[in-house]
Amino acid sequence: MKKLWVLYGFPFILLCLLIFYGEKLALSASKVFLSVTNPVETMKYLNEQEQNRDSTDVHSDNINDAENAGGIAEDSNPFDSFDMDSMQTQNATAPSDSQHPIVEMTYAPVINNVTYQKQNCYVKNLTSLSQQEVQAELLAEMPFEVEKYSEQPQILIMHTHATESYQNYPELFYDPEYSCRDTDVSRNMVSVGRIIAEKLNNLGYNTLHDATLHDYPSYNDSYSRSKATVESYLEKYPSIKVVLDVHRDAIERTDGTRIKPVVTINGKRYAQVMIISGADNGYLNMPNYRKNLRFASHFQNAMESLYPGFTRPVLFDYRNYNQQLTTGSLLIEVGGHANTLEEAQNSAQLIAYSLAKVFDGEK
């Protein structure tokens, strides 16, 4: 019986496999042969593919958030196609395939015609202000002082898009069915802001943290709602000097590949951080926007001086983000939707230490 199996069964199975995979094997073999015999053309092709991938990165919060210009309607509601009641259980385990890849990147500043440097601070200027005008602000002193050990609140941490969330597992692929939104405050931006506030309080700076989900259940008009929240805090606590709106970015290429901005510092992984400082184009009602830029430059310089590679350049552009409310109003992106929550929470601690360094330095 065994001889019959060897003589007839095994060859039959082998023949089926060859028929099924033969075309793919032949194609792969031909690709290998062409690569070996044409090394120059192969390298040129690979370089072109890499350049194409790099040129198609998309920053959703930096480009697609339509309300950033002030008064313009936001993007369509990201919750329309998701069941919020079951949202917390989505993406609990990794998908079975890797068809939706994540690429890790550590963004490094490149000095060019729009990116300027002051010490360890880099600013990407997308406004019509000249390099000389922007650098003059980067060299200016802090526009305000933050009192240490004050009985009155000095800092407010809040979240316009509080339900923004992160990748729930460390593998370098993602589940496209997961919305990257979560109403669980232990897993969304509220958890990141809470750590920043706690650390600042521990470091002697009286800090409040608002956990309102301004983007739930409706994403539309979330900036209008967060504006009302900040105004109520400023009315109750006029001592507040700094308002940080803490978000996470979403960097995705046109082919669906997600970019994870991450850096390793002393053996620990952190989500890279980016500050957005808005400018007034004459219609955004931001008369003190240059003072916010000064604050942003001191803040970014502190982060990058203490933790090299921790930040991406400050984005200075015509955006509002309610930054007209104080001269210490900034939006900060803690990683992106391809980072893990742990990486973002690690970064929250460094953000707090860097802020304290800025404020301590003004004494």
Buried (B, 14 or more C-beta within 10 A) or exposed (E): EEEEEEEEEEEEEEEEEEEEEEEEEEEEEEEEEEBEEEEEEBEEEEEEEEEEBEEEBBBBBBEEBEBBBBEEEBEEBBBEEBEBEEBBEBBEEBBEEEEBBBBBBEBEBEEEEBBBBBBBBBBBBBBEBEEEEBBEBBEBEBBBEBBBEBEEBBBBBBBBBBBBBBBBBEEBBBBEEBBBBBBEBEBBBBBBBBBBBBBBBEBBBBBBBBBBBBBBEEBBBBBBBBBEBBEEBBEEBEBBBBBBBBBBBBBBBEEEBBBBBBBEBEEEBBBBBBBBBBBBBEEBEBEBBBBBBBBBBBBBBBBBBBBEBBBBBBBBBBBBBBBBBBBBBBBBBBBBBBBBBBBBBBBBBBBBBBBBBBBBEEE
